[in-house]
Amino acid sequence: MKKNMGSTDKIIRLIVAIILATLSYMGVVTGTVAIVFYTVAIVFALTSMIRFCPLYIPFGISTCKKK
């Protein structure tokens, strides 16, 4: 699995994941929206930790710095 996510992309995803999880946890959003927020937060956190986004492959996107 080749990394296709740069450090800026990783940081942005982690920040968004924290915000979405916090909004759900604090009860700002509830019900189905909260479940969607938690799911997106988990996916963003996992993809940022492994620095690989499977959705980037079909579009040929890579935010890694070129060597």
Buried (B, 14 or more C-beta within 10 A) or exposed (E): EEEBBBEEBBEBBBEBBEEBBEBBEEEEBEEEEBEEBBEBBEBBBEBBEEBBBEEBEEEEEBBEEEE
